[in-house]
Amino acid sequence: MTQTIDFYEQNADSFFESTVGVEAQDLHQAFLAYLPQNATILDAGCGSGRDTLAFLRQGYRVFAFDGSECMAKRAADLTGLPVQTSLFLDYTAGQLFDGIWACASLLHVPVEQLAVTFSHLSKFLKNEGVFYCSFKLGSGEVVRKGRHFTNLDEPGLEAILTTTDLEMAKSWITTDLRPGRENEHWLNAILKKASLKKA
């Protein structure tokens, strides 16, 4: 992850500007439909803070962290919240959340570390809690312009989840929301935490 984090440290301003205004309301509503009123949400790998701010404006209690210190600072400036700097496997919290939102963030985790990363984050979900994640649609791993990407399709994600306490509730494909990238496709998934961990 070090090389990927370095990319965001060095390109925080341009990445913030290119993502903070992206309209993601449809994705938000697909996730929020599974949550109770006044739910607590963890934005895992929050980037610009765009989604954290959207959830705050709808009355949810939101907590956020990002692996890049520079991005965490920009997200804090945008939202007015304290945003923690942490890698996924280092993250800890003194509470459980109704939902975890990981939009285009877990895709930077190497595929061999994804199952343990899902399992670690799910520790902070309430039973029956909901976990949204998104990956560039495809298979395999690639490094582009200093960033590592793990591409997944639905069977690939299902295979990773078999050793976790998360189960697929819904998946769907979308095009990239950023202008000029309409030919890129994303796998979106809603995962639910099982009441009992798998053996």
C-alpha positions as CSV (number, residue, x, y, z in Angstrom):
1,M,0.0,0.0,0.0
2,T,3.0,2.3,0.5
3,Q,3.3,3.3,-3.2
4,T,-0.4,3.9,-3.4
5,I,-0.5,6.1,-0.3
6,D,2.5,8.1,-1.7
7,F,0.4,8.8,-4.8
8,Y,-2.4,10.3,-2.8
9,E,0.1,12.3,-0.6
10,Q,1.6,13.8,-3.8
11,N,-1.6,14.3,-5.7
12,A,-4.1,15.2,-3.0
13,D,-5.2,18.5,-4.4
14,S,-5.8,17.2,-7.9
15,F,-7.6,14.0,-6.7
16,F,-9.7,16.1,-4.3
17,E,-10.8,18.4,-7.1
18,S,-11.6,15.6,-9.5
19,T,-13.8,13.6,-7.1
20,V,-15.4,15.9,-4.5
21,G,-18.1,17.1,-6.9
22,V,-19.0,13.7,-8.4
23,E,-22.7,13.0,-8.0
24,A,-23.0,9.6,-6.2
25,Q,-26.6,10.0,-4.9
26,D,-27.8,6.7,-6.6
27,L,-25.1,4.8,-4.8
28,H,-25.8,6.5,-1.5
29,Q,-29.5,5.6,-1.7
30,A,-28.8,2.0,-2.6
31,F,-26.7,1.7,0.6
32,L,-28.9,3.9,2.9
33,A,-32.0,1.8,2.0
34,Y,-30.6,-1.0,4.2
35,L,-29.9,1.2,7.2
36,P,-32.1,2.2,10.2
37,Q,-32.9,5.8,10.9
38,N,-30.1,7.7,12.7
39,A,-27.7,5.0,11.7
40,T,-24.0,5.2,12.4
41,I,-21.8,5.0,9.3
42,L,-18.0,4.4,8.9
43,D,-16.6,5.8,5.7
44,A,-13.5,3.6,5.2
45,G,-11.0,5.2,2.9
46,C,-13.0,8.4,2.6
47,G,-10.9,10.2,0.1
48,S,-12.2,13.7,-0.4
49,G,-14.9,13.3,2.2
50,R,-17.6,13.8,-0.4
51,D,-19.7,10.8,0.7
52,T,-19.2,11.5,4.4
53,L,-20.6,15.0,3.9
54,A,-23.6,13.7,1.9
55,F,-24.4,11.2,4.7
56,L,-24.0,14.0,7.4
57,R,-26.4,16.2,5.5
58,Q,-29.0,13.5,5.6
59,G,-28.8,13.2,9.4
60,Y,-26.6,10.2,9.8
61,R,-23.8,9.9,12.4
62,V,-20.6,9.5,10.4
63,F,-17.0,8.6,11.2
64,A,-14.3,8.5,8.6
65,F,-10.7,7.6,8.0
66,D,-8.2,7.5,5.1
67,G,-4.8,6.0,4.6
68,S,-3.4,9.3,3.3
69,E,-2.8,12.0,5.8
70,C,-3.2,14.7,3.1
71,M,-6.5,13.3,2.0
72,A,-7.7,12.9,5.6
73,K,-6.9,16.6,6.2
74,R,-8.9,17.7,3.1
75,A,-11.8,15.5,4.1
76,A,-11.8,17.0,7.6
77,D,-11.7,20.5,6.2
78,L,-14.7,19.7,3.9
79,T,-16.8,18.0,6.5
80,G,-15.9,19.6,9.8
81,L,-15.3,16.2,11.3
82,P,-12.1,14.8,12.7
83,V,-10.9,12.3,10.1
84,Q,-8.5,9.7,11.3
85,T,-5.4,8.7,9.3
86,S,-5.2,4.9,9.2
87,L,-4.6,1.9,7.0
88,F,-7.5,-0.6,6.8
89,L,-5.8,-3.3,8.9
90,D,-4.6,-0.7,11.5
91,Y,-8.0,0.8,12.0
92,T,-9.7,0.5,15.4
93,A,-12.8,2.0,17.0
94,G,-14.5,1.9,20.3
95,Q,-17.9,1.3,18.9
96,L,-19.9,-0.7,16.3
97,F,-21.5,0.8,13.2
98,D,-24.7,0.1,11.4
99,G,-23.0,0.5,8.0
100,I,-19.5,0.6,6.5
101,W,-19.1,2.6,3.2
102,A,-15.9,1.7,1.2
103,C,-16.4,3.4,-2.1
104,A,-13.5,2.8,-4.5
105,S,-11.1,2.3,-1.6
106,L,-10.7,-1.4,-1.0
107,L,-9.7,-1.8,-4.6
108,H,-6.2,-0.7,-3.5
109,V,-5.8,-3.7,-1.3
110,P,-3.8,-6.6,-2.8
111,V,-6.1,-9.5,-3.6
112,E,-4.4,-11.9,-1.1
113,Q,-5.1,-9.4,1.7
114,L,-8.7,-8.7,0.9
115,A,-10.3,-11.5,2.9
116,V,-8.5,-10.5,6.1
117,T,-9.2,-6.8,5.4
118,F,-13.0,-7.5,5.0
119,S,-12.9,-9.6,8.2
120,H,-11.0,-6.9,10.2
121,L,-13.4,-4.2,9.1
122,S,-16.5,-6.3,9.8
123,K,-15.5,-6.5,13.4
124,F,-16.8,-3.0,13.7
125,L,-20.2,-3.8,12.1
126,K,-23.2,-4.6,14.2
127,N,-24.8,-8.0,13.6
128,E,-26.9,-7.7,10.4
129,G,-24.9,-4.6,9.6
130,V,-24.4,-3.5,6.0
131,F,-21.1,-3.1,4.1
132,Y,-20.9,-1.3,0.7
133,C,-17.9,-1.7,-1.5
134,S,-16.9,-1.1,-5.1
135,F,-14.2,-2.3,-7.4
136,K,-13.3,-1.7,-11.0
137,L,-15.0,-4.5,-12.9
138,G,-12.7,-7.2,-14.1
139,S,-10.1,-9.6,-12.7
140,G,-6.4,-9.5,-11.8
141,E,-4.2,-6.8,-10.3
142,V,-2.5,-3.9,-12.0
143,V,-0.4,-0.9,-11.1
144,R,-1.3,2.3,-12.9
145,K,0.5,5.6,-12.4
146,G,1.8,4.5,-9.0
147,R,-1.4,3.0,-7.7
148,H,-2.2,-0.6,-7.1
149,F,-5.7,-1.8,-8.2
150,T,-7.4,-5.1,-7.6
151,N,-10.1,-5.6,-10.2
152,L,-13.1,-7.9,-9.3
153,D,-16.2,-9.3,-10.8
154,E,-19.1,-10.9,-8.8
155,P,-17.6,-14.4,-8.7
156,G,-14.3,-13.1,-7.6
157,L,-15.8,-11.1,-4.8
158,E,-18.0,-14.1,-3.7
159,A,-14.9,-16.3,-3.5
160,I,-13.1,-13.8,-1.3
161,L,-16.1,-13.5,1.1
162,T,-16.3,-17.3,1.7
163,T,-13.8,-17.0,4.6
164,T,-15.4,-13.9,6.1
165,D,-18.7,-13.3,8.0
166,L,-20.0,-11.2,5.2
167,E,-22.5,-12.3,2.6
168,M,-23.5,-10.8,-0.7
169,A,-27.0,-9.2,-0.4
170,K,-26.9,-7.3,-3.7
171,S,-24.5,-6.5,-6.6
172,W,-24.8,-4.3,-9.6
173,I,-22.7,-2.8,-12.4
174,T,-22.4,0.9,-13.0
175,T,-20.4,3.1,-15.4
176,D,-17.8,5.5,-13.9
177,L,-19.4,8.6,-12.6
178,R,-16.6,10.9,-13.6
179,P,-16.9,12.8,-16.9
180,G,-15.0,11.2,-19.7
181,R,-14.8,7.8,-18.1
182,E,-18.2,6.5,-19.1
183,N,-16.6,3.4,-20.7
184,E,-15.1,2.2,-17.4
185,H,-17.4,-0.1,-15.4
186,W,-17.6,-0.8,-11.7
187,L,-18.8,-3.7,-9.5
188,N,-20.9,-2.4,-6.6
189,A,-21.9,-4.7,-3.8
190,I,-24.0,-4.6,-0.6
191,L,-22.7,-7.1,1.9
192,K,-24.5,-8.1,5.1
193,K,-22.9,-9.3,8.3
194,A,-24.2,-12.7,9.3
195,S,-25.5,-13.1,12.8
196,L,-23.3,-16.1,13.4
197,K,-19.8,-16.3,12.0
198,K,-19.1,-19.1,9.6
199,A,-17.3,-22.1,10.8
